[in-house]
């Protein structure tokens, strides 16, 4: 064995190094022009305004009036500036929340810029996310460590975690750690909640002179910053594009497979906790047959239902918003339409957060969030510890509802809620009652959204099948040739069997012919065969071909794409964010988010900036309390990207006899000489159409 393992070929093929990884490590990112200069400074801009929340002014008074800072190379010619810029610093960095491709490059950017300013600067990486700060667990980031992870995915260098620094004692622990390490600055690389945290830390550390800078990270793409005039300051977070491309590649491969063996519907759930940005980008990248966009469902109005109610002189409020039942009907309609042209296969993309936009589910999520949070606030034990099993939780809910009825009090959970909740499958009940994350967010990735939707779709397809409305269209030329081969008159039988024999390129059996028995009855009725005669074999064969079998495969694309090596876009974006973060802290900024304005345009137009975080905050209910948080950006249904997807929806559904319109984005590639691409949604949204 030893000899085999030491064989040079064996050693080579099982090595964890390969040319791709080596190329990635050796690649030096392009930098925005300002960073070519030895020093950078900040120019305060008065062009951008925010409407400030009164509570944010109250809680974050020390950092609320900060302005957007443009990073510039027009540095002042004075010693004090140079002295501060180049002073010896200890900088802490931490990843917070889910991994996002490009994160290692942010650290590399901070490291390179810090060493360029002063080779004695030291960078400390807190381990396992904010827990590392609280518990003073860190490593010193060296040149060797940085070079090992350059342009590679994951947050493996120092790992990550979801702990929130949200109490006085945690703020104090964090301050102690920073002081112990003599940190002059802390950089938090995280999502909306982590940047919210960064603002509170900046406020807390302000008097100590410890600066806090945030960096916009999340594959979800829901940190987008616009000022009150809708000017885009940050078009997306780093990591979004890589995850979208990775998901798109898998979805595209499934489109290829599905249109080859033509027997499966692939149901692809893609990550994105609430916002559907990832699903939208995947739609643009792949032209999957159907893509649900949660934000659109929330705006849905059932006009027919409204009109019916109007005739009765009533207003039907339930017509506003989408129900699960209606959503399953919409999906069935697409499946039935494709089947009618012989396509009993396809690909559907479902955003993991879609349930957030479904009326009845949203109500359950809000109510259960409140119940769990209230329980945790009033009891010593956590709700999930107190009620470990589903039955225990259901029992608690039942008691809540019963007590409200018996005491005639208004409760967040009443007997109607309880009855409705009991009608949904166990696994879904379990999902809705699952533990919330440390920020009180519902964990959509843990719920089998696809399974819930597909089980309803299957039920309804069976009904449509029984009604004779779900059938596979039979290609006219195939039908003719088979009938001719059997010596039967195609036209004679055609007008008896099919409802569209005069016009259809794909022939659909009449709705009344929904079983073999009904087929025989029809032919007997038309005096084609006598009741004791057998059905001609070829007619039986043609009929069998028209009977749909709905077969599906479900897939979840999330953690795989999140762990992908970054696209060139995210490598360069991440690295420049790191440089911007250092520039902000070397210029005394705090409570700022490093960002790149004009990300949606050519690289030459990228403008590194600092965005004040406090003015982005608003009050939101979390864990049954109103909290200041950065607002998540959802898909704008008036954006160009959404409008393009909406208007090409029918083309991509391809419920026509023609070919499907699938797009192949191809794999994420890496090469210095390769032109690098950016998200299609960003490009579309940047277009101004008069
Ligand atoms: P962040 O917002 O922290 O970047 O995480 C986003 C995300 O990847 C979501 O898309 C997904 O719903 C969630 O994290 C999964 O969380 P976890 O990693 O805790 O399972």
Boltz pocket constraint, residues with backbone or C-beta under 6 A from the ligand:
constraints:
  - pocket:
      binder: B
      contacts: [[A, 96], [A, 97], [A, 98], [A, 99], [A, 100], [A, 162], [A, 191], [A, 192], [A, 217], [A, 218], [A, 219], [A, 220], [A, 271], [A, 272], [A, 273], [A, 352], [A, 443], [A, 444], [A, 445], [A, 562]]
      max_distance: 6.0
